[in-house]
Amino acid sequence: MADPFDRARFHARQWLDNLDTCPAGAQTSAAELRAALGGPLPETGRDAGEIIDDLAAKAAPGLNANASGRFFAWVMAGSLPSAAAADWLVSAWDQNVGLFSVAPAAAMIEEISGEWLKDLFDLPREASFAFTTGCQLAHVTALAAARHGVLEKAGWDVEEQGLFGAPAIRVLTSRNRHGSIDSAVRYLGIGQSNMVDVETGPMGDMLVDDLERKLSHYDGPIILCLNAADLNVGTFDDFKTLIPIAQAAGAWVHVDGAFGLFARVSERLRPLTEGIELADSWATDGHKWLNVPYDCGIAFVRDAEAHRAAMALGAAYLSPSREARDPNDWNLELSRRARAIPVYAALQELGRQGVADLIDRCCDHCRALVSGIGALSVPGASARALNDPILNQGLVRFERPGASHEENDAFTDEIIARVNATGEAFFSPTTWNGRRAMRISVVSWRTNEQDVARTIAAVTKALEA
């Protein structure tokens, strides 16, 4: 009998060692995966080592190599060596990080990691924090605290009284927001009809004049959601101007910083985040620019009492700690894995300067990719950069002379599909300002100059074809 842990280590090591040479994207279809992995539920058990070997062999063609240096889709990074290895320990230790008494070491590591992250981002030290599955649940957590805060000011106890009969909450948001904000508003019972779009400029930044107009329309509870880097071109809202205006009107200000919050760590990019510390809550993803394994989102809330009131759970069978932080007081999940441990490892592997270097390096590679691909021109076709990246997000469009916008939309999707089919690089499409484009998102610690050159060459061949 083969040891399943030895086999898992072998296959994991093989996968990681081959990231520079394997296809950047999956190379199989849904039907093929279903045929390979499916079948009737087994009636009898199998050897654990054989299961791992079989699983690795059959799943491999359907794996996206988002940990490689040539994967530029969906703001998805790989994992730092220390973070991936620490995550193996998380599974082996199998700690349930709900209470300090249930998982003392894991809970303490979470407490320390949260304090380190506040220091890294230079957020208010009094802010509370929660480790969630991702930025989606970080938004839910922070906006639950916001819901409590704005309704408490209106004289309503939402945790006790619910939302029936409560003053309507208006959520002012950028037209350029991420869809996870909409989901959070729906989950929290605020209702999507209570979301109000604020106009944006050509690059997606919220317009001050329109925010002031929208704020003047509503007297009740208001939450404002701002962008720290939108997902297409990395645009930041003007925090130092917008936040004081909103707070003067009594609004709670929440910032979507899924990856853009990390710009605050870079000396050259920090000016983009000026004033962000004035907000009331922030959400980010560790599994994006910090390069830790899924799942890892983090919510920060200035008003810790509002955060705790929205989240805390008490029961007779629970044993709250008197000497340390109980994660359950700040998180929706009572039972969950120790997702802060890879964060703890990554922050130690990189240090503050290492995080800053990673951010700057990714932004340099993004600019090189956008300028390199955007300058391509072959007989009958060319590429065009749609933005000059200020961060790690870029857009490129592919066009044929004389073709209509719709034809060039289809041509852009065709070039992306051609590149992805080669396995040399992997991109995702998007629609920006009514036009199809190829997104270039660089967040991996592995991406280097050779990956950039190799990717530009692959796009060149696809365009020539």
N, C-alpha and C positions, 0 to 999 in steps of 0.2 A: 504493500500500500504506500502510495506517495503522500508525503506530508503536505497538506493543503497550503500551509503558510510558506513552505519552501517553494511550492509551485507558483503561488501568488507573487512572491518576491521575484522569481525568475521572469515571469511574464511582465511584471511591472518594470523591471530593469530593462528588459528587451524593448519595451515600448518607449521608455525614456531615451535609451541609447540610440534609437532609430529615428528620433524626431527630425533630425536634419536631412534625412534621406526619404522618409515616408511621404506619401501624398498629404498635402495640407488639409484636404477635405475627404469625407467618406466616399468610397468608391463602389457602392452597391445600392440596390433599390429596396424599397419596403417589402416587395414580394419576395426577394431573395433572403432578406433578413427573417421574414416570417417563416419561410420554409426551413431555414437553417436552425432557428432557435425555437420554433413552435412544436406542435404535436400534442398528443393527449397528455394529461396530467399523469406522471409516473405512479404506478401502483406500488412499487417497491423502491427502496432507497439504493443509492449508489455510493461508491467510494468518493470521499470528499476531494482527494487529490485529482481524480479523474474528472470530477465536475469542474474544477478550476481550469484544467487543461482544455476541456471541451468548450467552456465558456469563453476563454481567451481566444481560441481559434475561430469560433463562429462569430464573435462580436467584432473582431478586429476590422473587417472590411467596412463596418458601419460606424467606425469611430472617427470623429473630426479631430484633427491634430491641433486643437486650439492652444495647446502648450508649445507649439513650434514657433519659430520666429517669422513664419510666412503666413500666419493666420490673421487676417485684418477685418474680420466680420463681427458685428454685434458687440463691440467693446468687451471681448472675452479674452482673458489672459490665461497663462498657464500658472504653475505653482513654483515658487522658489524651492530649492532642495530642502531647506530646513522646514518649510511649511508643509510640504508633501510628506516628509518623514514624520513630522509631529502629528499629522493627520492619521497616519498609520497607528501611532500610539493612542490617539483618541479612540479609534475603533477597538484596539486591543484592551485598553483600560475600561472602556464602556461605562463611563461615568454619566449619571443623570444630573445635569447642572440646573436644578430648580432651586435647591436650598443649599446653604453652606454645610448644614449637618449631613446632607446626603452625599455631597461630593466636595469635601473641604479644599483639596488642592486645586481642583478645577475651578471652583468658585473664586478662590483667591487669585488664580491666574487671570480670570475674567476681570476681577476688580482692578488688578494692576494694569492689564492691557487697556482697559477703558480710560484709566487715568493717563497712560502714555499717549493714547490717541488724542485726547484733549490737548495735551502738551504739544504733540506733533502739529495739530491743526491750529493751535493757538486760539482755542475756543474758551469761553468763560469757565473758569475752574470750578465754579459752583454747579455747573450743568450736570444733570444725571445722564445715564446712557443705558442702552440695551443692545445686546447682540441678537440679531434676527436672522431669518433664512436668507434675506437679501434686501435690496433697497425697497422692493415692493412692501414688505412687512415693516421695514424701517419707517416708510411713509405712514402706514397704518398706525404704528406706535406713536409717532410724533404728532400726527393729526388727531389721534384719540386724546392726547394731552391738550392739544389746541382746542378741541371740542369742549373738554372740561373747562379750560381756562376762560374761553369767551362766553360760555353759558353761565359759569359761576359769576362773572361780572354782570351778567344780565339777571342774576338772582335765581338761577335755575340749577338744580342738582341733577345732572344728567345720569349719573350712575344710580341714583336712588329713584328718580322719577321717569327715566327713559326720555324718548324724544317726542312722544305723543303730547301735543300741547306746548312744546318748547318753542321759544322764539326761533324763527328760521335763521339758519347760518348761511351767509353768502361766502362762497369761496372764489376769490378773484385770482385768476391764473393767466399765465402767458398763453397766447395762441400756439406758442412753440413748445408747450409742455410735453413731458413724457406721459404715455398712457397709464402708467402706474399711479399717477396722481388721481386720474378718473376712477380707477379701480378702488383706491383707498377711500375716496369720497362715497362711493357706492357701498362698500363694506361697512362703513361707519354710519350708514343710515341718513347721511346728510342729503343725499339725492343729487343726481347729476343735473337736474333742472335748476339747482341752486348754484351751479358753477357759472361764473361770468368771465368771458374772454376779454382780456385787455389787449389792445392793439400793440403790434410790434413793428420795429423798423425793418429795413431790407435784410439785415442779417439776423433777425429774430430776437433782438433785445426789446424789452418792454418799454413802451413810450410813457414818459413821466406825465405828460398832459392828459393822456387818456386814463391813466391810473387815478389822477386827481378827480377827473370827471366821474369815474365809476364809484369812487369812494364817496363822493358827495350825494350819490343817489340813494345810499342805504344808511339807515340809522341803527340797525340791529347788529348782532354779532358778525364779525368779518374775519376771515382768514385769508391771507395773501400768500400765494406760493410763487417763489422766484427760482430762476435757473442759475446754477453754477455750472455752466457748460451744457448747452443743448447737445443732443446726440448726433446731429448732422454736421455742424460746423464749429462746435465748441464755443458758442457765444455765451458771454456772461451778462447778466443783468447788472444795472448800475446800483449796487447795494447801498452805497453811501448816500445816494439821493433818494432812492425809493423807500428804503426801510424807515427812516425817520418820518416821511410823509404818511406812510401807512400806520405807524405806531401812534402818531399824533391823532389819527382818526380812530384810535382804539383797536386796531387790527392786530391779530397775532400773525407774525411773519415766519413762514417756513421756507427752507431752502432745499431744493433738490440738488444735492452735490454728489450724485452717484459715482462719478469719477472726477468731476471738476473741483471738488473740495480739496483734492490732492495738489492742485496748483498752488495752494497756500504754502506748501512745503518748499517750493522752489523760489529762490531769491529773485530770479528774473521774471517769474510768472505771478508772484504774490500780489503785485499791483492789480491784477485782474480781480482779486477777491477783496479789495479794499472795502471795508464796511460790513463784510459778511458776518463779523463777530457780533454785530448789533441785533441779529435776528433772534427769534425765540426758540427755534428748533432747526435741526439740520439732519439730513439723511445721506448716507454714503454706502458704498460697497467695498468690502475688503477683497472680494474675489475679482475685482477689476484691477485697479492700479497697484494695490498692495501685493498682488500675485500670490494669494492664498487659495486653498481649495474651496469649492462650493461646499456648504452654503454659508455665506458670511456677509450680512448687512449690519450696519450700526446706526442707531438713532441717538441723537443728543438733544436734550431738552433743558433750556435755561431754568425754567420753573420746575424744580425737582418735585415739589409737592403736587403740582398738576399731573406730572408724569406718573407718580406713584398712585395717586387717586384713580387714574384711568386704568391702571394695570394690576395693582396688587390683589392677590387672592389669599384669603384666610380660611382655615378649616381646622377642626379639632385634631385631626390626625397629623397635621403639619407641625414642624418644630422650628419656628423662626429663630434666627441667630441673634445673640446679643453682642457678639464681638466682631462680626463681619457682615458684609453686604450679601443679602439673599437675592440672586438673580431673578427669582420669581416675582419680586416686587416691581420689576421694571419691564417685564416681558410677557407676551401673551401665552407662551408655552410653559407648562409646568414640567413636562418631560421633554428633554432635548439633549442633543449631543454637546460635547464641550468644544463648541466652535471657536472659542477665543484662544485655544491653545496654539493652533497654527499662526494666529496673529501675533501672539507672544513670541513665537520662534522667528517669524519673519522680521519683526521689529528689532530683534537682537541680531539677526544676520545682516540686516542693512544698516541699522542705525539711522539717525536723522539725516546725515549726509548721504547715505546710500539711497534713501528714499528720494531725496532731491535729485541725485544723479540719475536715477531711474526715470523720473518724470522728465527731466531735461532731455535725456537720450531719446525717449520715445517721441517727444515733440520734434526733435531734429530729424528723426527717421520719417516721421509723417510729412514734414515739409519736403524732404528729399523725394519721397514717393509721389507726392502731389505735383511737384514741379517737374519731375522726371517723366511721369506718365502724361501729365497735362501738356507737355511739349511734343508728344509723339505725333508724327504725320507721315502717312504712307500714301501712295497713289490711290485716290478714291475714298480715303477715310482719314480722320484725325481725332485727337483727343483734346479736351478743353478743361482746364481746372476751373471749378466754380467758386473756389475761395482760396485765399492765402492763409493757410492755417496759423492760428494764434496758439493752438494747443495741439492735441494729438488726433484731431478729427478733420478729415478732408473729403472733398467731393470732386469727382471727375466724371465728365460726360463724353460719350463717343458719338461722332456725327459723320454723316456723308454729305458732300456738297449738293445743294439743291433739294435735299430730303425735307419732308415736313417734320414738325415737332413730334408728331405721333410716330412717324417712321424712325426718327432718331431715338425716341423712347425705346422702341423695340430693338433697335440696333445696340443700344447701351446694354440692355438685358442680355442680348445675344453674346456680346463680348465678355460680359461677366461669366456667363455659362461656359464659354470656351476656355477661359482662364481656369475656372474651377475644375473643369473636366481634366485638365492636364495634371492636376495635383501639385503644380509648382507653387501656387498660392491660392488663397481662398478669400473671396470678398462677398459682401452682401449688397443688394440693391436698396435704394430708397427713393422716395419722391420728395423733392425739395423745390419750393416755389413753383409747383405745378409741372416739374420736369423730372424724368427718371435720371438717376445718377448712381455711380458706384461709390459706396462708402469706403473710406480708408481709415481704419481705426487701429492705432498702434498702442498697445498696453502691455506687451510681453517683455519681460526682462531678457528673453532670449534673442529678440530681434537685433540684428547687427547690420553693418554696411554691406556684407555679402548677401544677406537676405534681401536688402533693398535692391541691389543690382540684379539679383536673380529674378526678383519679382517684375522689375521693369522690363527685363528681357522677355519674360513670359507674356506680359501684356503686349509687347511689340509683336511677338509672333502671332498672337491671337488677332491683332488688328490687321496684320499683313495677310492672314488667311482669308 
